Amino acid sequence: MLLRLLIVLLLAAAMRFHALAHDVRFHPDEALFSTFARDAVALGDWRLLGDLDKPPLAIYANALSHALVAATYGRGVPDFDPRTGEFAARLPGTFASLVQVAAVYALAWRLYRRADLALWAALLVALSPFAIAYSASAYTDGLMLALASLALWQSAARHPLWAGVWLALAFASKFQALYFLPLCALLIAIQPGAALRRDVFRLAAPLIGMAAALLAWDALRRPSPPLFVLAAARNDPGRLLRSDEVLPHLGEWLTWGQFIVGAPTLLFTLTLAVSTVWRTVHEAARRHTMTDLILLGFGIGYFFVHWLVAFNTYDRYLLPLLPLMAVLAARACAWLWGMLRRRLSRPELIVAAGAVTLSLIGGAREAAEGRSIYNAEREATAGIIALADTLNALPTATVIYDHWLGWSLGYYMGAWHDKRRVYYPTPGALAEGARLLPEREPRYLPAPSNMALHVWLDALSAAGFSAERTYAAGGYVVYRLTPPS
């Protein structure tokens, strides 16, 4: 069985490193986290000063990777080639995704004591297009999910203190790790001989300690906005869905969930529903059935909260369901295998299992090559390196009015660029600010090429500026703005 697990891990590594080698630019959120990480190395900003709404652990891992993999010292200070920086920023998430595969195997083994089931659970995570698409990314989700999966494993093993330690580290990577706290407590509570009060205290103690440590760290970041306050302000949806939003919201979540464990996700889901009902009727007294109901109940609760509360429908918000779905789908497959073996011969069963595996491999390969529905927004920023090079070639201290590109453009222009990037929220504010600047040198306005710019250009024209398009490539345009004479 260890040999089979090694094969699954090698298959997972092959898919994830293939995704890591895919030439794709950062999503703006990846650029945000990677800018903080790069500046920690380049500028010594280890307090991560600025408007940060994420805890620091995943960003520090990103920074360490930048320092070890991407930093060059040709000018006497750390500098970073954009593509090498992308590779470095995504490397921790890639390794974290491999850790999650192993953690899901250990979790399934601890819950059900069946090596074949644990192997299938690991295989489903290893070949999940969802997991692969987000493995080679610089989001903070990857490290959080790997650490949370380790916390679930230790909870199933009834090691509440270690579960609390892993969960605390996950919380230090992304606050959404708190979603796993009740599940960890339930998995501990159903273990034989559980002492609920003591075990829950051991589980919660590291989390409380980590929260205190983060508060102390955040106090050192002043005058930056408080981390917890900014996270609450940016992530609080504030309301339930309105009646006209319920079905569209559900449709979006179902779209993102349809390949969560590969192309057979619908088959796994239907089998899971039937097998859970069958076990509840025929094996209600067994602890494994209680485990099924806990995992399924948590997954349904998580889905309903994100459906009926007005959260943004980002595909990555479903990532916490992946380890649970993989374990439950493996459990459903084991039940279906047991039912079919009474009616089919062993060669027929092997052919059926092989067909499912080939389907999983096909979907995994597409995701590794960047051809899945997940994390596809990054393709929109394909030309940003050429744009940044064009802007960097402008004279020193050139003013660049950057309303749309923000963190993405900032990362790709580099830590040491010598331009003045200025943000104005409205066309009127831009025109007024540009008019008040006494310098006579041309300024520049970059934007995505699909952006309607006439309102902005009309406002500048009314302020006496002439605009000429000097760049149009890779999905971006740049206008040179000449002040009135």
Secondary structure, 3 states (H helix, E strand, C coil): CHHHHHHHHHHHHHHHHHHHCCCCCCCHHHHHHHHHHHHHHHCCCCCCCCCCCCCCHHHHHHHHHHHHHHEECCCCCCEECHHHHHHHHHHHHHHHHHHHHHHHHHHHHHHHCCHHHHHHHHHHHHCCHHHHHHHCCCCCHHHHHHHHHHHHHHHHCCCHHHHHHHHHHHHCCCHHHHHHHHHHHHHHHCCCCCCHHHHHHHHHHHHHHHHHHHHHHHHCCCCCCCHHHHHHHHHCCCCECCHHHHHHHHHHHHHHHCCCCCCCHHHHHHHHHHHHHHHHHHCCCCHHHHHHHHHHHHHHHHHHHHHHECCCCCHHHHHHHHHHHHHHHHHHHHHHHHHHCCCCCHHHHHHHHHHHHHHHHHHHHHHHCCCCCCCHHHHHHCCHHHHHHHHHCCCCCCEEECCCCHHHHHHHHCCCCCCEEECCCCHHHHHHHHHHCCCCCCEEEEEECCCCCHHHHHHHHHCCCEEEEEEEECCEEEEEEECCC
